[in-house]
Amino acid sequence: MKLFESLATHGHERVAFHHDEATGLKAIIAIHSTVLGNALGGTRRWAYTDEAAAIQDVLRLSEGMTYKAAAADLPMGGAKSVILAKSGAAPTEAEARAMGRFVDTFSGTYIAAEDVGVTPQFVDWMARETDHVMGGDSVSHGGDPSPFTAQGCFNAMKACLKQLGRKPDFAGMTVAIQGVGATGYRLADLCRKAGATVIASDTNAANLQRAVKELGVQAFDGDILAAKCDILAPCALGAILNDRSIPNLKCQVICGTSNNQLLNPVEDGARVKKAGILYGPDFVVNAGGLIRLAGLYLGMTEAQIDQKIEQIEQTTTAVLKEAQSLPSAHEAAVSYAKRRIEQGRTNKPRMAAQR
């Protein structure tokens, strides 16, 4: 990987690598943009195949966070961090606190949060070393953001259905959910309560069994990306929409909570549109959790946060309308976010560290 070339191509401001000898922690923090304000983005703990895969992941995710914050009209920038975990190694307090110390070296320019492989407990351990982390069990750190991510995605689903000329009535519809962990489970709950039949898959058998038992979800045996459904909701890891999976899709709408769903955003976004499938751009539709944590960090009221999450439906509608004259919905969403960033570059002052 040509790292400096990649940074220049995607516009990253800073990438920092850290190795804590005492705990063995290996981590990367990537700040993509602070044009609109300090950068908020989750900490992902994952057993990557190699260091290059970790770097690629943190660069893609941090760029997506910039667009997510901008599209949600938040005065915040975008960043992400990853922890290179050993396969099968359980997280420890020492590791989390070492990560907290790493985050603290940014003095609030980067605010960490919960992400894949990081629990609220892990966040609370990080918080013993830094004030610049959100998403832990304690009220002061925002609690679990997944209900808000799911609610925002559900709101976006309604916008997608309206764009197709359908009523936002889920009765009689089939929603296929890939991954019923934190956000997928809650999205399944919302869809079931709205009257939809929900089919689901998960590599974690316990997650799937819980959704079947508690929500009445139907376990799907096979490749759920190829399942016949009205709405496909990717709620696991990203890069699942590609030249191999897109030709097998049998849905009318793709709208899920996972990040970076398109392996190659330009080419695969165009493939989805050419297939006649409406795509709810991931960083627009899954912004509810970010809005929740950013809102608390910025001092918003609960009512203001709820209003911003409701606004995801209107933002999705605006982006989908713009996408009609562009190669893909992804391109429309990026254009929408970049316009907000450029407006902020001249109209909004930088935020100072707040906590």
Secondary structure, 3 states (H helix, E strand, C coil): CCHHHHHHHHCCCEEEEEEECCCCEEEEEEEEECCCCCEEEEEEEECCCCHHHHHHHHHHHHHHHHHHHHHCCCCCEEEEEEEECCCCCCCCHHHHHHHHHHHHCCCCCEEEEECCCCCHHHHHHHCCCCCCEECCCCHHHCCCCHHHHHHHHHHHHHHHHHHCCCCCCCCCCEEEEECCCHHHHHHHHHHHHCCCEEEEECCCHHHHHHHHHHHCCEECCCCHHHCECCEEEECCCCCCECCCCHHHCECCEECCCCCCCECCHHHHHHHHHHCCCEECCHHHHCCHHHHHHHHHHHCCCHHHHHHHHHHHHHHHHHHHHHHCCCCCHHHHHHHHHHHHHHHHHHHCCCCCCCC
